[in-house]
Amino acid sequence: MPKPKKRGSNHQRGAGGQPRNVQPFSDEDASIETMSHCSGFSDPASFTEDGPEVDEEATQEDLEYKLKGFIDLTLDKSAKTRQAALESLKSAFSSKILCEFIMERRMTLTDSIERCIKKGKSDEQCAAAGLACLLCVQMGSGIESEEIFKTLGPVLKKIICDGTASIQARQACATCLGICCFIVTDDITELYSAMECLENIFTKAYQRDRDTNGVSSTHNTVLHISALLAWTLLLTICPMNEVKKKIEMHLHKLPSLLSCDDLNMRIAAGETLALLFELARETDADFFYEDMDLLTEKLRALATDGNKHRAKVDKRKQRSVFRDVLRAVEERDFPTEMVKFGPERMYIDCWVKKQTYETFKEILGSGMQYHLQSNDFLRNVFELGPPVMLDAATLKTMKIPRFERHLYNSAAFKARTKARSKCRDKRADVGEFF
């Protein structure tokens, strides 16, 4: 009796457009050449005191060799291979600064992204749109990025407005259009054109509200949310006279979206309202909103929502967001947040800054801190100044010895255990908690 063939024996195939075995960009690859950039020092504790010396030139060559392979695979005949290559490039671009490498291959990358968005299916289009965002983040605002946007902008708009395209692809393209336009556009007409494209999408939620008593949740809601958030991001860089026009156009319509069944739409609408009020009061200190009582009543209801048919996690998230939105609308207040990255600190003290930070954090993911430390464009956006350069000697002084960390963690663990035991002890005196 013949032995059955092993599965996966033809895992790596040859020509003819068959899927190839694409090794994704790994965490090990992401750590390559970190010793040559200040951005690699986001965590001083990660520095090894007595580790072996790293051949930076060899590791850099190895990294570039892998990335060149991924770029070539974006033109493969297999859709799965192309998508895997796009995802690997996304991981690399979000976790490292690769401006010089990308500069030499930006046209090839742009052509590959354009082809994948035009010809690919939903998942491939989403991956290509995400890579386009990261490509512009890497290049920053300059002539090269403008050339990329001139090529990809019309393609993105076409997909966004194409009702036959998948919702996920249109959603990804809407986000990509907003971010790329935010980064590269100096031409005010291009900015207004992108905003008009996005407006045509999310304003359909207003129309649906006029047809029914409440905004119902549909499969288009995720697209409306992405378009609204991308439009709001672009509004933050508009001239003040245009900001006034947009506020007059949308401020009395946005509250209708607070009745949407979708939690994310309610939150997006609430945060956009807070940002619009912030911008309106910057342009006019005596700004007055006619329906303030009705709006604050809606916001207060959402901030104290206790409907049993909603999940506890959703209610908790909603109440947290709308408490801040209500404070912004009623009291002109914003709860300042602090973001730590390496030895630096950044304070988010307004809704405009919060919207910008959340947008780039969504794109960069875990690489946000890395880019805040060393990406000149992002540091310019958040007014952080030039990157802080740290050498190995400075990092050694910042590093806490392993034994001291162990003692600190042990003491903290014991204290926490004793405190919890005391609270759980039925014989504990209840009076001492008051």
N, C-alpha and C positions, 0 to 999 in steps of 0.2 A: 504494500500500500504506500503510495508516494506521500511524502511529508508535505503538509500545507505550506504555502509560501508565507513568509513573515510579512506582517503589515509594515508599511513604511519603507519597504526595500527600494521603492522608486520615489523616495521623498524629494530628492534633488533631481530635477529633470533638465533636459538639455534644451535645444532650440525649439522653435515652433510655438512660442508663447505660453509654454506650460509653467505653472507656478514654480518658483525657486525657493530655496531655504534661506530666507532673509534673517540674518541675526540682528535683532533690534539693538538700538543704542542703549547701553546699560549704565547703571550707576557707576561701574568701574570706569567706563569711558568718560563719564561726566567729571570724574576726579582728575582726569589727565590735565597736566600743565597748570594745576591750581596754584602751585608754588610760584608761578611767574606772574600772577595777577593779584592785586589786592583783593579782588572780589572772591578769591578762593579762601579768604580768611574770615568768612562769616561766622565761624564757630572756633574761637581760640582753643577750646578744649580738644579739638580734632587734630591739633598739631602734635606730631609724635616727636618726643625728645631725642630718642636714640635710634630712630628709624633709618633704614638704608637710604643713601643718596639716590635721587631720582634723575635719570637722564632726560631732561626736559625736551631736548631736541628730538630724541628718539620717540618719546611718547606723543609729541606734537605731530610728528610724521605719521605715526600709527593712527592717530585720531583723524588726520586729514585723509589718509588712505581709505579709512572706513566711510567717511562722509562722501568722498568722491564716488565710492561704490553705490551708496544710497542715491546720490543724484542720478547716476546712470540708470538705476533701477526704476526711477520715476517714469521712464520711457518704455518700460517693459510691456509686452503684450498682455500679460496676466494682470487683471484688476487687483487681485489679492496682493501680488508682489508690489504693484505701484502703491497701494494703500499702506502696506507695511513699511515701505521706504519713506513715504511721506510722514508717517508717525515717528519713525526713527529720527528723521531730520527735525521734526518738531521738538522731540526730547532733547536733542543736541542744542538747538537754538535757544531753548528756554533755560538750559542749565549752564551755558557758556557764552562768553563774548567771542565772536568769530568774525569780526568785521573785515579783517584783511582777507581771510579765506573766501568770504561771501562776495567781497568787492570784485574779485577776479571771475566769479561765476554767477553774478547776479542776473545776467541776461538768460543764461541757461536755466537757472532756477525759475525766473519769471515765465519763460516759455513753457516749462514743465507744469507750473501751477496753472497757467492759462489753459493748457491742454486738458489737464485733469478736471478743471471746473467745467469746461465746455463739454467734454466727451464722457466723463466719468459718471458713475451712479451716485446715489445719495451719500454713502459713507466716504467714498473717495473725494467727493466735492467738499464735504465737511472738513476732511483732513487737509485738503489743498487750501481752503479758505483760512484755516488755522495757521498753516505754514506761511501764508501771505502776510498775516498779521505779525508773526514773529520775524519775518524777513524785514519788514519796515521798522520794527522795534530795534533790530540789530543795526540797520543802516542809519536810523535817526532821520532828522529833517535835513534834507539836502537835495542836490540835483539828481543824484542817483535814485533816491526814493521817489522823487517826482516822476521820473521815467517809468519806474515800476508801477506807480499808481495810474499813470496815463494809459498803460497797457491793460491793467487789471480792472480799473474803475468801470469802464463800459460793460465788461463781462459780468462783474458783480451786480450791476444795476439790472442787467437783462435777466439774470437768474432770480433776483429779488422780485421782479415784476411778473415773472413767468408763473402763471397759475397751475401749469402742468408739472412743474418741478416739485420735488419732495419738500415738505415743510421744513425738515431738518436742514436741507441744503440752503433753502431760502433764509432760514434763521441764521446759519453760519455766515452766509454772504452779507446779511444785514449788519451783523457784528463786525465783520471784516471791513465793510465799507466805512463804518463809523470810525473805527480805530485807525485805519490807513489814512483816511481823510484828515483826522485829527493830527496825525504825525507830519504829513508831508505838504498839506495844502497851504500855499501862500496866496493862491488865486481865490478871491472872494466869490467869484461866480461858481467855481467848482464846489466850494463849501455850501453855497445856497442850493446848488443842484443836488448834492448828496442829501441835504436835509429835506428837500422836497420829495425825493424818492422815498425816504424813510417815513415822511409824513403821510404819503399816500397809502402806506401800509397800516400804521397804527391808528389812523383816524377812522378806519373801517370799524373799529370797536365802538366809536361814538355812534356811527350809523346804526349798528346793531342795537345799541341802547335805545335809540329813538323808536325802533320797531317793536321793542318789547319793554315790559316794565322793569326788568332787571337784565344785567349783562350775563348771558349764559356762557358757560365754559365750552369751548369748541376746540377742535384740533388746530385751529389757526391761532389760538391764544398765545402759544409759545413764540410764534412769529411776531405777533403784535408786541409782546414784551421786549424781544430783542431789538425791534425797530424803535420802540419808545426809548429804551436805554441808550442806544447808539445816537439817536437824535438829541437826547439830553446832553450827552457828552459833547457833541458838536456845538450845542447852544452855549456852552461855557466859553467858547473861543470866538463867539460872534461879537461884532460891534454893538455898542449899547443901543443904538437906534433900532437895529434888527431885533435885539433882545426884547425891547418894548413891544414891537409888533407881534412877536411870537407869544409874549405873555398875554396880550389883549386877545389873541386868537384862541389860546388853549386853556387859560386859567379857569374859565367858567365851564369848560367841557370836561376837563380831567376828573373832577369829583365824581362824575358818573361811573368811572371805572372802579371806584372804591366799592361798588356793589357787585363786582365780578365774583363768580363762584371760585375762581382760581386764586389761591393764596399769593402766588408770585406776581400776578397781575395787580392785586390790591397793594402789595408792598411796592412794586415798581411805580404805580400811580402815586402812592403816598410820598415816596422819596422824591419823585419828580415835582410834586406840589411844593414840598419843603424847599427844594432848590429854586423853583420859580419865585417863591416868596422872598428868598434870600437875594436873588438877582434884582427883583422888583424894588426892594428896599434900598439896594445899593444905588440904583438909578434915581430913586425918588424917596427921600427920607420920610416924606409924609404920605407914602403910598396907602391907599384905602381900598379895601375889597368889600363890595356891597353885600355879598352873601356870607360874611364872616361867621355869623351865628350858626347858620345851617351847616357850614363846613366844619366848624369846631365841634358841633354836635355829632356829625358823622365820625370825625376822627376820634372823639372821646369814646364813642360806642365801640369802635374797633380796638382802642387801647384797653378797654375793659371787657372785651368780648368773652362770654362764658357759654356759648352755644354748645350743647352736649353732642350734637351731631358732628362736630369737628374734632380732629385728633388733638390730643393734649400738646404734642410737639408743635403742631401748627398754631394752636392758640397762644402758646408761650412765645413763639417767634413773632407772631403778629402783634401781640401786646407790647413786646419789647420795642419793635420798630415804630409803632404808632404812638408810643409815649414820647419818643424823640421827635417825631413829626409834629405832634400836637404842641410840644414845647417850642418848636421852631416857628410854627404859625402863630401861636398865641403870644409867646414871650420873647420871640426873636433870639432864642437860646440854642446852643449846640453843645452836646456833651463831647468834650475834647478826648480824642483817643491818641495813644502813643504806640508807635511802631518801632521795634528794635531790630537793627540789622548790624551785626558785628559790634564795633565800639560806638556806633552812631545811634541817634534817636531822631525820629521824625514825628511831629505832632500834627494830627489831622484835626483842624479846628473850624471847619466850615463844610457845608454840603457840597460845594463845588469840588473841593479837594477830596472829599470822601467818594464822590462819584467817579472821579478820575482814578483814584487808588483802587477801588473795587473793580473797575473795568480792566486795568492792566493786571491785577492780581488774578482775575479769571483767566486771562490768556497765558500768563507766565507760570501760574501754579506755584509749586515749591521753589521755582527759580526767581520769585519776586525779590527776595532779600538779596540774592546774588546780583541781580541787575540794579537794584537800588544802590548797591555799593560801587559798581563800576561802569554802568551804562550812562554815558554822558548825556544822552537825550533824556532819560528818565530823571536824572539828577537835575537837569535844567528845568524840567516840568515842575518838579517839587521844590525847586530853589535850594538844593542841597550843596551847591558849589562843586569844585573839582573833587575827584575821588580821593579818599584818604589812603595814602600809601603806608603800608606796614611791612617792616622787614622781619626776618626770622627771629632776631634778637628781641625785638619788641614783643613778638608773639609769645616767646618763652617766658618773658616777665609777666605776661597776662595770664598764662596758663596756671591753673591751680593743680598742684601735685596730686597724683592719683590717691595717695594715702589720705591726704586732707579731705578730698572729695568723699572718700569712703567713710571717714569719721563723721563728716557733716551729714551725709545721707543716713547713717545709722542713728545718729542723735535725733534727726527729724522723724525717722520712722518710729522710734521709741516714744517720742513725745506725742505723735499722732495716734499711736495705738493706745496710750494711756488716756488721752482725751476722749477717744471713741468709747473705750471701756467704761469710763466714768459716766458718759451719757447713756450707755446701754444698761448700766447697773440699776436694777429696779430699786435697790436700797438707797440710791443717791438722793440727796436732799433736794426736792424740787425747788425749794425757796432760793437756793443759791443761783438759779438761772435768772432771777429777776433782780 
